[in-house]
Amino acid sequence: MYALSYLLAARLKNTVRDLLRHPGRLLYVVILVLLFLFAAVGSSGLASDHVRDLHELAAMGNGLFLLVFLLGLWNGFAKGGSVFSMADVNLLFPSPIRRTQALFYALLRQMSTTLLVGLVLLYQYGWLHSSYHISALGMAAMCLGYVLALFLGQVTAMTLYTYTSNRPGAQKVLQSVLILCLLALAGWVCLGGWQSPQDRLAGLVNAANGWPVKLFPVGGWLGWSFAGVLGLDRWWPGLALCAVWLAVMVVLLVRFPGDWYEDVLRTAELAQSAIAAKKEGNLDAAPGKIRLGKTGLGKGWGASAFYYKQKREDTRGGWLLLSPASLAFAGVVIVLAVLWRSAGLLTLFGLSVYLQIFSTGQNRLSRELGKPFLYLVPEPAFAKLLQCLRALLPSAGMEAVVTFVPVCLLLGLGPGSILDCVFSRLTYALLFQSGDLLVERFWSGANKTLLMVLYLVILLLLTLPGVIVGTLLFGYFRLPGGAVGGLIAAGIVNLPVALLLLYSLRNMLEDTEYTR
C-alpha cells in the first residue's frame, strides 16, 4: 500500500496547494464557512418555545437515507457504480498493484468525496434547530448518515453491476424486487396514516419509524442509528448492520470469479462520456438507451423552430417532463407542507423557489448555447432567445403544478390560490433562466466555485424588486389579498425584469468570441 498511500497524500497536498494558489476558490471556501456560521449563530435567536416532536425528524431522516441509497442503487442497474474514474483506469490499473488494494483505495477516496457532498446538509442546521432543537451531534449524525447512504449505494451499485452486467434477466428481476419493496414500504406508511383518522400526521410518522422501515437495508438501518443519536432508540445496531453490509459487498467484489476491471472500465467510460456530453450539449453522445419517440419538429418557422426543437427533446427527457431532481424537490416541499402547516404559504413558497435555483439552470437553453444553430439562424437574436425561454414554460409549469396543487390543498387553500402560486413560481423560473444567461454571458470562463457564488448573488439581486413590491403593497400598506396577493405582485414584477434582462443580453448571439 506504499504507492497508494503516497498517491493519497499527494492528492491531499495538491488539493490544499491548489486552493491556496487560486484566490477565487479560497474566497468561495471562506464564504461557505461564513454562511454556515451565520446559520449556526442565527439559529440560536430563532429557537422557539414550541419544539416539534423528534419522531418527525427521525422520519425525515429515514426518507432522506432511503432516497439517497435507492437512487444510487437504481443507477447501478444501468451503468454501475462510479467509484473509479478514467484516471484510475489509465494509471492505476496498469500498475503492479493488486486489485484488492486498488479497490480499497477507490473506496477510501470515494468516502472523502461523499463527505464533501454531505457538508451541504450543515446549512439546514438553522431551521432544524429552531423547529426541533437538534444538537450539533444530531446534525453531524444526519450528515454522516447521508454520506454513508450515498457511499454504500455506490458500492452496492458497483457490486450489482459486476454480477449482473452480462445477465439482463437478472437485472430485470432485481429491479422488479426493488420496485415491489418500495411499493410495500409506501403502502405501510400510507396504511399508518389511514388507521389514525384523528391524527394522520402522527400515524404517518409512527409508520415511517416502524420496524418494516428500520429493517430495510442501509437506508432504514442508517435511520435507526440516526434515531438513536436523537435519543429515540439505540444507535449501534443500525451502524453494525451497515458495517456488515459493506464487508459483504467488498468480499463479493474481491471474490468475483471474473475480472471486474472490464466492468469498471465500461462504467468509467460511461461516466466520462456523460460528463463530456453534458458539457458539449450533445444529446446523441449521452450514454445508455434514449427513448426516441417521434422525430422531426412537426411545425415551426424561423425563431419558433427552436421552441419546437427543445419541446421535442424534452419529451425524451423523462416522465412528466420533469427531471428526478425536480420531482425530489417537489416531494421535499410537499412533505414539509404535511409537517409544517403552521409555517404558512410564504415559507413553503420561499423554500420552493430556493430549491428551484438548483434545477432551472439544467434546461436545454444553456446547452443550446454550445451549438452553432442558435447563432447561424438568420433571425433577430431577441426572438431566438425568447423562443428558447418559451420552451422552459411546459416543464416549469408542470413542476409548479406538481408542487403547489398538493401544498395548497394541504393548507386548505382554494383553486384561485393554486393558480396564483403556479403563476408566481413560473415567473421565478423565467427570472432564474435570464440570470443564468447573464452569468454565462460575462463569466462563462470563470472558476466553477466562484461562478456558483456569483450565480447565487445575481439571482438574489434579481428577486429583490418583486419581493420589495410585494412586501410594500401587501405587508406595509396591507392591501387586500394577504400572502397570495404578495405572490401575485412579485410575479407581475418578475416578468418585465426577466424580459428586460433577456433583451439586454441579445447581443450574446452576435458576439463571435462567445461562440463555443
C-alpha positions in Angstrom: 0.0 0.0 0.0 3.0 2.3 0.0 2.3 3.5 -3.6 -1.3 4.1 -2.8 -0.6 5.9 0.4 1.8 8.2 -1.4 -0.9 8.8 -4.0 -3.5 9.7 -1.4 -1.0 12.0 0.4 0.0 13.7 -2.9 -3.7 14.3 -3.9 -4.4 15.9 -0.5 -1.3 18.1 -0.7 -2.1 19.2 -4.3 -5.7 20.0 -3.3 -4.5 22.3 -0.5 -1.8 23.8 -2.7 -4.3 24.4 -5.5 -6.7 26.0 -3.0 -4.1 28.5 -1.8 -2.9 29.4 -5.3 -6.4 30.3 -6.5 -7.9 33.2 -4.5 -11.3 32.6 -6.1 -11.5 29.1 -4.7 -10.3 30.3 -1.3 -12.8 33.1 -1.3 -15.5 30.5 -2.1 -14.5 28.4 0.9 -14.4 31.4 3.2 -17.9 32.4 2.0 -19.2 28.9 2.7 -17.7 28.9 6.2 -19.2 32.3 6.9 -22.7 31.2 5.7 -22.5 28.1 7.9 -21.5 30.3 10.9 -24.4 32.6 10.2 -26.8 29.7 10.0 -25.5 28.2 13.3 -25.3 31.5 15.2 -28.5 32.9 13.9 -30.5 29.8 14.8 -30.0 30.5 18.5 -32.2 33.5 18.2 -34.8 31.6 16.1 -35.4 28.8 18.6 -39.0 28.8 19.6 -40.6 27.6 22.8 -42.7 25.1 20.9 -40.5 22.2 20.0 -41.8 19.8 17.4 -41.7 16.0 18.0 -38.3 14.5 17.3 -40.0 11.5 15.8 -40.9 13.7 12.8 -37.2 14.5 12.4 -36.3 10.8 12.6 -39.0 10.0 9.9 -37.5 12.7 7.6 -34.1 11.1 8.2 -35.4 7.7 7.2 -36.9 9.2 4.0 -33.6 11.0 3.1 -31.4 8.0 3.6 -33.7 5.7 1.7 -34.0 8.1 -1.2 -30.2 8.6 -1.5 -29.4 4.9 -1.2 -32.1 3.7 -3.6 -31.2 6.3 -6.3 -27.6 5.1 -6.2 -28.8 1.5 -6.3 -31.2 2.1 -9.3 -28.4 3.8 -11.3 -26.2 0.8 -10.7 -28.6 -1.4 -12.8 -27.8 0.7 -15.8 -24.3 1.9 -15.5 -22.7 0.6 -12.3 -21.0 2.5 -9.6 -18.7 5.4 -10.1 -16.0 4.6 -7.5 -13.3 4.6 -10.2 -12.5 7.4 -12.7 -10.8 7.3 -16.1 -7.6 8.5 -14.4 -7.7 5.3 -12.3 -8.3 3.2 -15.4 -5.4 4.8 -17.3 -2.8 4.9 -14.4 -3.9 2.7 -11.5 -5.0 -0.4 -13.3 -1.8 -0.9 -15.4 0.4 -0.5 -12.3 1.6 -3.7 -10.4 -0.9 -3.3 -7.6 -3.3 -6.0 -6.5 -6.9 -5.4 -7.4 -7.9 -5.7 -3.7 -5.7 -2.8 -2.8 -6.9 -0.8 -5.7 -10.5 -1.4 -4.6 -9.8 -0.2 -1.0 -8.0 2.9 -2.4 -11.1 3.7 -4.5 -13.5 3.2 -1.6 -11.4 5.4 0.6 -11.2 8.2 -2.0 -14.9 7.9 -2.7 -15.7 8.3 1.0 -13.7 11.6 1.1 -15.7 12.8 -1.9 -19.1 12.0 -0.4 -18.0 13.7 2.8 -17.7 17.0 0.9 -21.2 16.4 -0.6 -22.6 15.8 2.8 -21.5 19.2 4.1 -24.4 20.7 2.2 -26.7 19.4 4.9 -25.0 21.5 7.5 -26.7 24.6 6.1 -30.0 23.2 7.2 -29.0 23.4 10.8 -30.8 26.8 11.3 -34.4 25.7 10.7 -33.8 22.3 12.2 -32.5 23.8 15.4 -35.3 26.3 15.6 -38.0 23.7 15.0 -36.6 20.6 16.7 -33.8 21.9 18.8 -31.5 19.5 17.2 -28.0 19.4 18.7 -24.7 19.7 16.9 -24.2 15.9 17.4 -27.6 15.2 15.8 -26.7 17.4 12.8 -23.4 15.7 12.4 -25.2 12.3 12.6 -27.6 13.4 9.8 -24.7 14.5 7.6 -22.8 11.3 8.3 -25.9 9.2 7.5 -26.3 11.0 4.2 -22.7 10.3 3.3 -22.9 6.7 4.3 -26.1 6.2 2.3 -24.5 7.7 -0.8 -21.3 5.8 -0.3 -22.9 2.4 0.3 -25.3 3.0 -2.5 -22.4 3.4 -4.9 -20.6 0.4 -3.6 -23.7 -1.7 -3.8 -24.4 -0.5 -7.3 -20.9 -1.5 -8.4 -21.4 -5.0 -6.9 -24.8 -5.5 -8.5 -23.5 -4.3 -11.9 -20.4 -6.6 -11.7 -22.6 -9.7 -11.1 -25.5 -8.8 -13.5 -23.9 -6.8 -16.3 -24.0 -9.8 -18.6 -27.4 -11.1 -17.3 -30.2 -8.7 -18.4 -32.8 -11.1 -17.0 -31.2 -10.9 -13.5 -31.2 -7.1 -13.7 -34.9 -7.1 -14.5 -35.7 -9.4 -11.6 -33.7 -7.2 -9.2 -35.4 -4.1 -10.5 -38.8 -5.7 -10.0 -38.0 -6.8 -6.5 -36.8 -3.3 -5.7 -40.0 -1.7 -7.0 -42.1 -4.2 -5.0 -40.2 -3.4 -1.9 -40.7 0.3 -2.4 -44.4 -0.1 -3.0 -44.7 -2.2 0.1 -42.9 0.5 2.2 -45.2 3.2 0.7 -48.2 1.1 1.4 -47.1 0.5 5.0 -46.7 4.3 5.6 -50.0 5.2 4.0 -51.7 2.5 6.0 -50.4 4.0 9.2 -51.9 7.4 8.3 -55.2 5.9 7.2 -55.5 3.9 10.5 -55.1 7.2 12.5 -58.0 9.4 11.4 -57.8 11.6 14.5 -54.1 12.5 13.8 -53.0 11.3 10.4 -49.6 13.0 10.7 -48.8 11.1 13.9 -49.9 7.9 12.1 -47.6 8.6 9.1 -44.7 9.4 11.4 -45.1 6.3 13.5 -45.3 4.1 10.4 -42.2 5.8 8.9 -40.3 4.9 12.1 -41.7 1.4 12.3 -39.8 -1.9 12.0 -40.5 -2.5 8.3 -38.7 0.7 7.6 -36.0 0.2 10.1 -35.1 -3.3 8.7 -34.9 -2.0 5.1 -31.2 -2.4 4.0 -28.9 0.5 4.5 -31.4 3.4 4.3 -33.6 2.0 7.2 -30.5 1.0 9.2 -29.0 4.5 9.0 -32.3 5.9 10.0 -32.3 3.6 13.0 -28.9 4.9 14.0 -30.0 8.5 13.5 -33.0 7.9 15.8 -30.6 6.5 18.4 -28.5 9.7 18.3 -31.6 11.7 18.8 -32.3 9.7 21.9 -35.3 7.7 20.5 -33.6 4.3 20.1 -30.3 2.5 20.2 -27.7 3.8 17.7 -25.3 0.9 17.4 -27.5 -1.9 15.7 -28.1 0.0 12.5 -24.5 1.1 12.2 -23.3 -2.5 12.8 -25.7 -3.8 10.1 -24.2 -1.2 7.7 -20.7 -2.3 8.5 -21.7 -5.9 7.8 -23.3 -4.9 4.6 -20.1 -3.1 3.4 -18.0 -6.1 4.4 -20.3 -8.4 2.3 -20.1 -6.1 -0.7 -16.3 -5.9 -0.5 -16.0 -9.7 -0.2 -18.3 -10.2 -3.2 -16.2 -7.9 -5.3 -12.9 -9.4 -4.2 -14.1 -13.0 -4.7 -15.8 -12.3 -8.0 -14.7 -15.2 -10.3 -14.2 -13.0 -13.3 -12.1 -9.8 -13.7 -14.2 -6.9 -12.7 -11.7 -4.5 -14.2 -13.6 -4.9 -17.5 -16.8 -3.8 -15.9 -15.1 -0.9 -14.1 -13.6 0.2 -17.5 -17.1 0.3 -19.1 -18.7 2.2 -16.2 -15.8 4.7 -16.1 -16.2 5.3 -19.9 -19.9 5.7 -19.5 -19.4 8.3 -16.7 -16.8 10.1 -18.7 -18.9 10.2 -21.9 -21.9 11.5 -19.8 -19.8 14.4 -18.5 -18.5 15.2 -21.9 -22.0 15.1 -23.4 -23.3 17.4 -20.7 -20.5 19.9 -21.3 -21.0 19.9 -25.1 -24.7 19.8 -25.0 -24.6 16.8 -27.3 -27.6 14.6 -26.6 -26.5 12.0 -29.2 -23.3 11.4 -27.2 -25.2 10.6 -24.0 -24.6 7.0 -22.8 -27.3 4.4 -22.4 -30.6 4.0 -24.2 -32.6 7.0 -25.2 -36.3 6.8 -25.9 -36.6 8.2 -29.4 -40.3 8.5 -29.9 -41.4 10.9 -32.6 -38.9 12.6 -34.8 -39.0 15.9 -36.7 -40.2 19.2 -35.5 -43.7 18.9 -37.0 -44.1 22.7 -37.1 -42.3 25.9 -36.5 -40.8 28.6 -38.7 -37.9 30.9 -38.1 -37.1 31.5 -34.4 -40.0 29.4 -33.3 -38.2 26.3 -34.6 -36.0 26.4 -31.5 -39.1 26.1 -29.3 -40.4 23.0 -31.1 -36.9 21.5 -31.3 -36.5 21.8 -27.5 -40.1 20.7 -26.9 -39.4 17.5 -29.0 -36.2 16.9 -27.0 -38.0 17.4 -23.7 -40.4 14.6 -24.5 -37.5 12.2 -24.4 -36.1 13.5 -21.1 -38.3 11.8 -18.6 -41.7 11.3 -17.1 -44.0 14.3 -16.9 -41.3 16.5 -18.5 -39.6 16.6 -15.1 -36.1 15.5 -14.1 -35.5 13.3 -11.0 -34.1 16.4 -9.2 -37.3 18.4 -9.8 -39.5 15.5 -8.6 -37.3 15.2 -5.5 -37.5 18.9 -4.7 -41.3 18.8 -5.2 -41.5 15.9 -2.8 -39.5 17.8 -0.2 -41.8 20.8 -0.3 -44.9 18.6 -0.1 -43.5 16.6 2.9 -42.7 19.8 4.7 -46.2 21.1 4.0 -47.5 18.0 5.8 -45.2 18.5 8.8 -45.4 22.4 8.9 -48.9 23.5 8.1 -48.4 26.3 10.7 -45.4 27.7 8.7 -47.7 29.2 6.1 -47.7 29.6 2.4 -45.0 32.2 2.1 -42.4 30.0 4.0 -43.1 26.9 1.8 -43.2 29.1 -1.4 -39.8 30.6 -0.4 -38.3 27.1 0.1 -39.7 26.0 -3.3 -38.1 29.0 -5.0 -34.8 28.3 -3.2 -34.8 24.7 -4.4 -35.7 25.9 -7.9 -32.3 27.6 -8.2 -30.7 24.3 -8.4 -32.9 22.9 -11.2 -33.6 25.8 -13.5 -30.1 26.1 -14.9 -30.2 22.5 -16.1 -32.5 23.1 -19.0 -31.9 22.9 -22.7 -31.3 26.6 -23.3 -27.9 26.5 -21.6 -27.0 23.5 -23.7 -28.3 25.2 -26.8 -25.7 28.0 -26.4 -23.0 25.4 -27.1 -24.4 24.5 -30.5 -23.9 26.5 -33.7 -27.6 26.6 -34.8 -28.7 29.3 -32.4 -26.0 31.6 -33.8 -26.5 30.8 -37.5 -30.2 31.1 -38.0 -30.9 34.5 -39.6 -33.5 35.7 -37.1 -33.4 38.5 -34.5 -31.4 37.5 -31.5 -34.0 38.5 -29.1 -36.7 36.5 -30.9 -34.4 33.4 -30.7 -33.8 33.8 -27.0 -37.4 34.4 -26.4 -38.4 31.2 -28.2 -35.8 29.3 -26.2 -37.2 30.8 -23.0 -40.7 29.8 -24.1 -39.5 26.2 -24.2 -39.0 26.4 -20.5 -42.7 27.0 -19.8 -44.0 23.4 -20.1 -41.5 21.8 -17.7 -41.5 24.8 -15.2 -45.3 24.9 -15.3 -45.6 21.1 -14.7 -43.1 21.4 -11.8 -45.2 24.2 -10.3 -48.4 22.2 -10.6 -47.0 19.1 -9.1 -45.6 21.1 -6.2 -48.4 23.5 -5.3 -51.6 21.6 -6.0 -50.9 19.2 -3.0 -49.3 22.0 -0.9 -52.3 24.4 -1.3 -54.8 21.6 -0.7 -52.9 20.6 2.5 -53.1 24.3 3.6 -56.8 24.4 2.9 -56.5 26.9 0.0 -58.8 27.1 -3.0 -58.2 26.9 -6.8 -57.5 30.6 -7.0 -54.6 30.4 -4.6 -53.3 27.4 -6.6 -53.3 29.3 -9.8 -51.6 32.3 -8.2 -48.8 30.1 -6.8 -48.3 28.4 -10.1 -48.1 31.7 -11.9 -45.6 33.2 -9.5 -43.5 30.1 -9.4 -43.4 30.2 -13.2 -42.2 33.8 -13.3 -39.3 32.9 -11.0 -38.3 30.1 -13.4 -38.1 32.7 -16.2 -36.2 35.1 -14.0 -33.7 32.5 -13.0 -33.1 31.4 -16.5 -32.4 35.0 -17.5 -30.0 35.3 -14.6 -28.3 32.1 -15.8 -27.8 33.6 -19.2 -26.3 36.7 -17.6 -23.7 34.6 -15.8 -23.0 32.7 -19.0 -22.5 35.9 -20.9 -20.0 37.6 -18.7 -18.4 34.9 -16.5 -18.6 31.7 -18.6 -14.8 31.1 -18.3 -14.6 31.7 -14.5 -13.8 29.2 -11.9 -16.7 26.9 -11.2 -16.7 27.5 -7.5 -16.6 31.3 -7.9 -19.2 31.0 -10.6 -21.6 29.3 -8.3 -21.3 32.2 -5.7 -21.8 34.8 -8.5 -24.8 32.8 -9.7 -26.5 32.8 -6.3 -25.7 36.5 -5.6 -27.1 37.6 -9.0 -30.3 35.5 -8.6 -30.8 37.0 -5.1 -30.5 40.6 -6.6 -32.9 39.7 -9.4 -35.6 38.6 -6.9 -35.4 41.8 -4.8 -37.6 44.0 -6.9 -40.6 41.6 -6.8 -40.0 40.8 -3.1 -39.9 44.5 -2.2 -43.0 45.4 -4.2 -45.0 42.5 -2.8 -43.9 43.3 0.8 -44.7 47.0 0.5 -48.1 46.6 -1.1 -49.4 43.6 0.9 -47.2 43.9 4.0 -46.7 47.6 4.8 -49.8 49.1 3.1 -51.9 46.0 3.9 -53.8 45.8 0.7 -56.4 43.0 0.5 -55.0 39.7 -0.7 -52.5 38.8 2.0 -49.8 36.3 1.2 -51.3 35.3 -2.1 -51.6 38.9 -3.2 -47.9 39.4 -2.4 -47.0 36.4 -4.6 -49.0 37.8 -7.5 -47.3 41.2 -7.2 -43.9 39.6 -7.1 -44.8 37.5 -10.2 -46.0 40.5 -12.1 -42.7 42.4 -11.3 -40.6 39.4 -12.2 -41.9 39.2 -15.8 -40.6 42.6 -17.0 -37.4 42.2 -15.1 -36.7 38.8 -16.9 -37.7 40.2 -20.3 -35.6 43.3 -19.9 -32.6 41.3 -18.9 -33.1 38.9 -21.8 -33.4 41.9 -24.2 -30.2 43.4 -22.8 -28.4 40.1 -23.5 -29.5 39.7 -27.1 -26.0 40.6 -28.4 -24.6 37.4 -26.9 -25.7 35.6 -30.1 -23.9 38.2 -32.3 -20.6 38.1 -30.5 -18.3 35.6 -32.3 -15.9 35.5 -29.3 -18.7 34.0 -27.2 -19.5 31.2 -29.7 -18.0 28.0 -28.4 
